[in-house]
Amino acid sequence: MSDVDLLALCRRVAADSRPGEQIEAYGVRTSETDLDVFDGHVESLSVAGIDGVGVRVIVDGRQGFAWAGSLDEAVVRDTIRDARDNAAFAEPDEHNGLATPADVATAEAPDLDLWRESLLAVDTDAKIEFTLALDSAVRAADQRIRGVEAANYGDGAIERALVNSHGVEAYSRRTICSASAYALAGEGDETQTGYGFAAGREFSDLDADAIAAMAIDRTVRMLGARQVAGRRLPVVFDPLVTASFLGVLSAAFNAESMLKGRSLFQDRVGEVVGAPIVQIADDPTDPAMFGATSHDGEGVPCRRNRLVIDGVLQGFLHNTYTARRAGAATTGSAARGGFKSTPGVGVKALSFAPGRRDQAEIIAALDDALYVQSVSGIHSGTNPISGDFSVGAEGLLVRAGAFAEPVREVTIASTLPRMLTDIVEVGADLVHLPGSTAGLTLVIGEMTLSGS
Amino acid sequence: MEPVTDRLATSDASPLVPREALDAVLVAALRSGGEFAEVFVEDRRSGSARLDDRRVEELVSGRERGAGIRVVNGDTVGFAHTADLTVSGLEHAAAAAAAAARGAGTATRTIALPDAPRAPDNDVIVFPDTVAKSRKIELLRQADDAARSEGDAIRSVSASYAEARRRIVVANSDGLYATDERVRTRFAVQAVAAGDTGMHTGLEAPGRTMGFEFFDEFAVADIARKAATQALTLVESVPAPSGKVPVVLRRGAGGVLFHEACGHGLEADLIQRDASVFVGKVGETVAAPGVTLIDDGTFGREWGTFAIDDEGQPARPNTLIDNGVLTDYMWDLVRARKAGRASSGNGRRETYQVLPMVRMTNTYLAAGDADADAIIADTDFGVYCVQLGGGQVNTATGDFVFGVTEGYLIERGRITRPIRPAQLIGNGPAALHDIDAIGNDFATWTGTCGKRGQSVPVSSGQPTLRIQNLTIGGTAA
């Protein structure tokens, strides 16, 4: 981890702007630990940091971008030069521009406390001891467990700074840690797998026994899983699956997709897009969300954006570019994939508003359904533009209010618009997950199950 | 403004790190014990340009340079990386890697690297970074025009150009000292068509391990027309069937099936973790007769081609399944050393910031002798798969999926209506036994393979073939 002052470096870049030129610098510094345990020993341990800067230049409406995986002054100067050169080749767009103080004034930045000094103080031996304990807890607790494919611990401390030549500045930092175990169960030719995990901002948020219990439960309940005959039936999404579903759906709320005619919700603002019980919001100001952040990828304060209220679409998420183009205001939704890309539009903390019943109560009230524990091919089988949704699924049949036989090697299919209108229940069991979406139990009234 | 020529315009022969520094770093890495140390140095330059909505939106340049150092001590690998390539920066990272490897001794090892590195000939004809940016933009426009001219139903077109140039140096305590320079070029077009059945997308995205001469082999207008035609075809699509069907995979369309159905399960790291259905199956029949599967990092200029892997081992063709019989797994250096055998040249890493793993390169099924048209004519009812959108596998259970992005119904031996995109699901060992026809044609597919968070370029290939029984996840009754 370099000791460069990130904010000062970004200020120097922004101050380099020439007359008629806008410059933005986005600097990132991370410090990470990644630890894998296998078969009772440390298999690999990596302790390292990644630093980098992305520079955006806009001149005469033309935008250029360059990045470097270094905070070295000479490299940063070369990066500014590359960004300028790239701008010369792009086509002008009157809507191009950096965030202005007026954009910043559209909301007050939330005061978020996402940094835990205590995580930085945890020594490596404690992390190793934790992960070894997790590995052995999975093995020891149930004799049907044949092994642990991997037990992992990871943490990171991330600092971000943004300064632009309009005088906009933002600095934020956060810590995160997570641990997971991937268990194997079964005898002879049969193998079933299941995953347990936990994430938090500080080390004490992680409980090895709880992670092990989750991995064991999700693995052993799949023993004996078989393909079943295809039919249409209600489907219950596990919270992890709901989070993936929201990840696919998120593109539809993106004003960039909308302006290019590629959103499922084209021309649908004010219309019913979901069942009346559906409430969806993107709220990076909620510190419990792992995507929480005070400022977006252009330095604009984040705020809570309600996207669907009682099934009715409220609007799209904007950065300053899409806002200017659409004649709207930014929603503080500029999103960057690290320092290597320009700010697009994206969700940061997307979630359904929780309902009233937890998963056990929901299952108890179902007569015949498929509970989906995990899906596969979420990227290859779904398309946020056409709305097609067809994924591999593993889970359990639900019969007369209880889990019944485990099921594997089936697919579930529908379309995203139908799934939203077919939602019959939203669970109370909100689960915060690393990434930009949260999960909870979700019941879709009907999907097509394909099997034997 | 006139084009500016990049300062690193031609092949750069200057070493990334002096040889003496590599010696010193390996000694430092093994100072507190351990039986193996390696330093991997990388300098990567990338460039891209994107057109969307009729406008050249953005050009991006990136650079990344650094070193990853690992120390193997018993069962533990310690790893650290740094963007500081000075001797002190590297020694600092070496000490961190040594500490992470949990060594406790004080040993002094001498390292005997050869004076000059083993360096493969570079046969790139035109380094993409020497080509004017205006020329790349012209290609994007040609693609946009070509895609839009396919029909009024084309609503939106995006095109992207990408180039990457990656120099690497690998040195290890076994005395290996090797370098390589890899150049990759890719062009992608996505088209969106709209009709009564909603919006549909078509994507074509070939890539090769070569320079700008890529465009002598691929005309951007052809790439664009394929993407547009696919989107337009889907406007006419009917819901895909649901349930078990015979599936005919057109040449090139289904290589990813083998990548998922058995490729990942043959990676030695997953075998050693007991997380593959192919554990203990070497020498056994695992596929139908006639199925020969090869992974080959030297296969032409394909997307997964390189001269040496990221552990300095030469790429080579490896036969994994020979006429239905499993012959070997794929290996990286550290696991091969432990097993007392040679690496198969499959040790790859996304960047210097992560540890290498066993990865595929170009994985393909060898051609058979059936006529492709005859395979279709011989299928009473089924799905003809022309393009796939990637897949996923659980190697421990063998269950895999892959998305059909362009497919058709086969009815009474004839290709009839296009179907909406759907997922196919199967079990690897079962699917390999269910292959009952292998064509005499062949084509490849360009892809990106993800494993444990790392992405690497790969290709897959296969002749037209039929699998008797896969489950397709459509919504048709």
Chai-1 contact restraints between the chains, C-beta under 6 A:
chainA,res_idxA,chainB,res_idxB,connection_type,confidence,min_distance_angstrom,max_distance_angstrom,comment,restraint_id
A,H41,B,D75,contact,1.0,0.0,6.0,A-B,restraint_1
A,V42,B,T76,contact,1.0,0.0,6.0,A-B,restraint_2
A,S44,B,V77,contact,1.0,0.0,6.0,A-B,restraint_3
A,S44,B,L355,contact,1.0,0.0,6.0,A-B,restraint_4
A,L45,B,G78,contact,1.0,0.0,6.0,A-B,restraint_5
A,L45,B,A100,contact,1.0,0.0,6.0,A-B,restraint_6
A,S46,B,F79,contact,1.0,0.0,6.0,A-B,restraint_7
A,V47,B,A96,contact,1.0,0.0,6.0,A-B,restraint_8
A,V47,B,A100,contact,1.0,0.0,6.0,A-B,restraint_9
A,A48,B,A80,contact,1.0,0.0,6.0,A-B,restraint_10
A,A48,B,H81,contact,1.0,0.0,6.0,A-B,restraint_11
A,G64,B,L59,contact,1.0,0.0,6.0,A-B,restraint_12
A,F65,B,V60,contact,1.0,0.0,6.0,A-B,restraint_13
A,A66,B,S61,contact,1.0,0.0,6.0,A-B,restraint_14
A,W67,B,G62,contact,1.0,0.0,6.0,A-B,restraint_15
A,A68,B,R63,contact,1.0,0.0,6.0,A-B,restraint_16
A,G69,B,E64,contact,1.0,0.0,6.0,A-B,restraint_17
A,S70,B,A83,contact,1.0,0.0,6.0,A-B,restraint_18
A,D82,B,S61,contact,1.0,0.0,6.0,A-B,restraint_19
A,D85,B,V4,contact,1.0,0.0,6.0,A-B,restraint_20
A,N86,B,L59,contact,1.0,0.0,6.0,A-B,restraint_21
A,N86,B,S61,contact,1.0,0.0,6.0,A-B,restraint_22
A,A88,B,M1,contact,1.0,0.0,6.0,A-B,restraint_23
A,F89,B,L59,contact,1.0,0.0,6.0,A-B,restraint_24
A,F89,B,K133,contact,1.0,0.0,6.0,A-B,restraint_25
A,A90,B,V56,contact,1.0,0.0,6.0,A-B,restraint_26
A,A90,B,E58,contact,1.0,0.0,6.0,A-B,restraint_27
A,A90,B,L59,contact,1.0,0.0,6.0,A-B,restraint_28
A,E91,B,R55,contact,1.0,0.0,6.0,A-B,restraint_29
A,E91,B,V56,contact,1.0,0.0,6.0,A-B,restraint_30
A,G147,B,D274,contact,1.0,0.0,6.0,A-B,restraint_31
A,E149,B,R273,contact,1.0,0.0,6.0,A-B,restraint_32
A,E149,B,A275,contact,1.0,0.0,6.0,A-B,restraint_33
A,L184,B,A396,contact,1.0,0.0,6.0,A-B,restraint_34
A,T191,B,A396,contact,1.0,0.0,6.0,A-B,restraint_35
A,T191,B,T397,contact,1.0,0.0,6.0,A-B,restraint_36
A,T193,B,A396,contact,1.0,0.0,6.0,A-B,restraint_37
A,G230,B,S242,contact,1.0,0.0,6.0,A-B,restraint_38
A,G230,B,G243,contact,1.0,0.0,6.0,A-B,restraint_39
A,K260,B,D53,contact,1.0,0.0,6.0,A-B,restraint_40
A,K260,B,S156,contact,1.0,0.0,6.0,A-B,restraint_41
A,G261,B,R155,contact,1.0,0.0,6.0,A-B,restraint_42
A,G261,B,S156,contact,1.0,0.0,6.0,A-B,restraint_43
A,R262,B,S156,contact,1.0,0.0,6.0,A-B,restraint_44
A,R262,B,V192,contact,1.0,0.0,6.0,A-B,restraint_45
A,K340,B,G62,contact,1.0,0.0,6.0,A-B,restraint_46
A,S376,B,Q392,contact,1.0,0.0,6.0,A-B,restraint_47
A,S376,B,V401,contact,1.0,0.0,6.0,A-B,restraint_48
A,G377,B,Q392,contact,1.0,0.0,6.0,A-B,restraint_49
A,G377,B,V401,contact,1.0,0.0,6.0,A-B,restraint_50
A,G377,B,G403,contact,1.0,0.0,6.0,A-B,restraint_51
A,G377,B,Q423,contact,1.0,0.0,6.0,A-B,restraint_52
A,S380,B,G389,contact,1.0,0.0,6.0,A-B,restraint_53
A,S380,B,G390,contact,1.0,0.0,6.0,A-B,restraint_54
A,S380,B,G391,contact,1.0,0.0,6.0,A-B,restraint_55
A,S380,B,F402,contact,1.0,0.0,6.0,A-B,restraint_56
A,S380,B,G403,contact,1.0,0.0,6.0,A-B,restraint_57
A,G381,B,G403,contact,1.0,0.0,6.0,A-B,restraint_58
A,G381,B,Q423,contact,1.0,0.0,6.0,A-B,restraint_59
A,I385,B,M199,contact,1.0,0.0,6.0,A-B,restraint_60
A,I385,B,T201,contact,1.0,0.0,6.0,A-B,restraint_61
A,S386,B,G198,contact,1.0,0.0,6.0,A-B,restraint_62
A,S386,B,M199,contact,1.0,0.0,6.0,A-B,restraint_63
A,S386,B,H200,contact,1.0,0.0,6.0,A-B,restraint_64
A,D388,B,R420,contact,1.0,0.0,6.0,A-B,restraint_65
A,D388,B,P421,contact,1.0,0.0,6.0,A-B,restraint_66
A,S390,B,A422,contact,1.0,0.0,6.0,A-B,restraint_67
A,S390,B,Q423,contact,1.0,0.0,6.0,A-B,restraint_68
A,S390,B,G473,contact,1.0,0.0,6.0,A-B,restraint_69
A,V391,B,Q423,contact,1.0,0.0,6.0,A-B,restraint_70
A,G392,B,V401,contact,1.0,0.0,6.0,A-B,restraint_71
A,G392,B,Q423,contact,1.0,0.0,6.0,A-B,restraint_72
A,G392,B,I425,contact,1.0,0.0,6.0,A-B,restraint_73
A,E409,B,D399,contact,1.0,0.0,6.0,A-B,restraint_74
A,E409,B,I425,contact,1.0,0.0,6.0,A-B,restraint_75
A,T411,B,Q423,contact,1.0,0.0,6.0,A-B,restraint_76
A,T411,B,I425,contact,1.0,0.0,6.0,A-B,restraint_77
A,T411,B,G473,contact,1.0,0.0,6.0,A-B,restraint_78
A,A413,B,G473,contact,1.0,0.0,6.0,A-B,restraint_79
A,A413,B,T475,contact,1.0,0.0,6.0,A-B,restraint_80
A,T448,B,S242,contact,1.0,0.0,6.0,A-B,restraint_81
A,T448,B,T475,contact,1.0,0.0,6.0,A-B,restraint_82
A,S450,B,S242,contact,1.0,0.0,6.0,A-B,restraint_83
A,S450,B,G243,contact,1.0,0.0,6.0,A-B,restraint_84
A,S450,B,T471,contact,1.0,0.0,6.0,A-B,restraint_85
A,S450,B,G473,contact,1.0,0.0,6.0,A-B,restraint_86
